[in-house]
């Protein structure tokens, strides 16, 4: 067992793997003690943040001390059944969360890119009418 653990620690991890896990589809009434019981089996935990307001209920962030413990927890707990709900465990990605833009912001960015490259956005419709 010790040799397998040493081999696992020497392997190169994918770039998306980190110490912070984002957990979705949690029961709304789950306690932090239950979270520590479930996730603590895979290694020491630095912090657990459970969503409490309307937008974040059913989600949590789990921060492990070691990246390898987080990888094992993510691998084993994705699809784990808690109170008849299957957990969705993902690696935390700040880029993915910050990319949620409103339609107005997306349209503004599109206009800037069109102006930068001298495109008016109507070229495709003009090419179809020529044919």
C-alpha positions as CSV (number, residue, x, y, z in Angstrom):
1,X,0.0,0.0,0.0
2,X,2.8,2.4,0.9
3,X,4.5,1.7,-2.5
4,X,1.3,2.5,-4.4
5,X,0.9,5.7,-2.5
6,X,4.4,6.8,-3.2
7,X,4.0,6.0,-6.9
8,X,0.7,8.0,-7.0
9,X,2.5,11.0,-5.4
10,X,5.2,10.9,-8.1
11,X,2.9,11.0,-11.0
12,X,2.2,14.3,-12.9
13,X,-1.2,15.7,-12.3
14,X,-3.4,17.4,-15.0
15,X,-3.4,21.2,-14.9
16,X,-7.0,21.5,-13.8
17,X,-6.3,19.6,-10.6
18,X,-6.0,21.8,-7.5
19,X,-6.6,21.7,-3.7
20,X,-10.0,23.3,-3.9
21,X,-13.1,21.3,-4.9
22,X,-16.4,22.8,-5.9
23,X,-19.3,20.5,-4.8
24,X,-22.8,20.8,-6.3
25,X,-26.2,19.1,-5.8
26,X,-25.8,18.9,-2.0
27,X,-28.9,18.5,0.2
28,X,-29.9,22.0,1.5
29,X,-29.9,20.8,5.1
30,X,-26.4,19.2,5.1
31,X,-24.3,20.3,8.1
32,X,-20.6,21.1,8.2
33,X,-20.0,18.1,10.4
34,X,-21.6,15.8,7.8
35,X,-19.4,17.5,5.1
36,X,-16.3,16.9,7.3
37,X,-17.3,13.2,7.7
38,X,-17.8,12.7,4.0
39,X,-14.7,14.6,2.7
40,X,-12.4,14.0,5.7
41,X,-12.0,10.4,4.8
42,X,-9.6,11.4,2.0
43,X,-7.2,13.6,3.9
44,X,-6.9,16.6,6.1
45,X,-9.2,19.5,5.2
46,X,-8.2,23.1,5.6
47,X,-11.7,24.7,5.1
48,X,-15.3,23.9,4.0
49,X,-17.6,26.7,2.8
50,X,-21.2,25.8,2.4
51,X,-23.5,28.0,0.4
52,X,-26.3,29.6,2.5
53,X,-28.1,32.2,0.4
54,X,-30.7,31.6,-2.3
55,X,-28.1,31.5,-5.2
56,X,-25.6,29.3,-3.5
57,X,-27.7,26.7,-1.6
58,X,-26.7,23.2,-2.4
59,X,-23.1,24.1,-3.2
60,X,-19.9,24.1,-1.2
61,X,-16.2,24.6,-1.5
62,X,-13.8,22.1,0.1
63,X,-10.2,23.0,0.5
64,X,-7.7,20.2,1.2
65,X,-4.2,20.5,2.7
66,X,-2.7,18.4,-0.1
67,X,-3.5,18.4,-3.8
68,X,-3.3,14.6,-4.0
69,X,-6.0,14.2,-1.3
70,X,-8.2,16.5,-3.3
71,X,-7.7,14.5,-6.5
72,X,-8.6,11.2,-4.7
73,X,-11.7,12.8,-3.1
74,X,-12.8,14.2,-6.4
75,X,-12.3,10.8,-8.1
76,X,-14.2,8.9,-5.4
77,X,-17.0,11.3,-4.5
78,X,-18.2,12.3,-8.0
79,X,-21.6,10.6,-8.2
80,X,-21.6,9.8,-4.5
81,X,-25.2,9.5,-3.1
82,X,-26.0,11.8,-0.1
83,X,-29.6,11.9,1.0
84,X,-30.8,10.6,-2.4
85,X,-28.8,13.2,-4.3
86,X,-25.8,12.4,-6.4
87,X,-22.9,14.8,-5.7
88,X,-21.2,16.6,-8.5
89,X,-17.6,17.2,-7.5
90,X,-15.4,19.5,-9.7
91,X,-12.1,21.2,-9.4
92,X,-12.5,24.9,-8.6
93,X,-11.7,27.0,-11.6
94,X,-11.8,30.8,-11.0
95,X,-11.8,31.4,-14.8
96,X,-14.9,29.4,-15.3
97,X,-16.8,31.3,-12.6
98,X,-15.7,34.8,-13.7
99,X,-16.7,34.2,-17.3
100,X,-20.4,34.5,-16.6
101,X,-21.2,37.8,-18.4
102,X,-24.5,39.4,-19.1
103,X,-25.8,39.6,-22.6
104,X,-25.2,43.3,-22.6
105,X,-21.5,42.8,-21.7
106,X,-21.1,40.1,-24.3
107,X,-22.6,42.4,-27.0
108,X,-20.3,45.2,-26.0
109,X,-17.3,42.9,-26.2
110,X,-18.5,41.7,-29.6
111,X,-18.8,45.4,-30.9
112,X,-15.3,46.1,-29.7
113,X,-13.8,43.1,-31.5
114,X,-15.8,44.0,-34.7
115,X,-14.5,47.6,-34.6
116,X,-11.0,46.4,-34.0
117,X,-11.0,44.1,-37.1
118,X,-13.2,46.2,-39.3
119,X,-16.1,43.8,-39.4
120,X,-19.7,45.0,-39.3
121,X,-21.3,41.6,-38.5
122,X,-23.4,41.7,-41.6
123,X,-20.9,40.0,-44.0
124,X,-22.4,36.6,-43.6
125,X,-25.9,37.7,-44.6
126,X,-24.5,39.6,-47.6
127,X,-22.6,36.5,-48.8
128,X,-25.7,34.4,-48.7
129,X,-27.7,37.0,-50.8
130,X,-25.0,37.1,-53.5
131,X,-25.3,33.3,-54.1
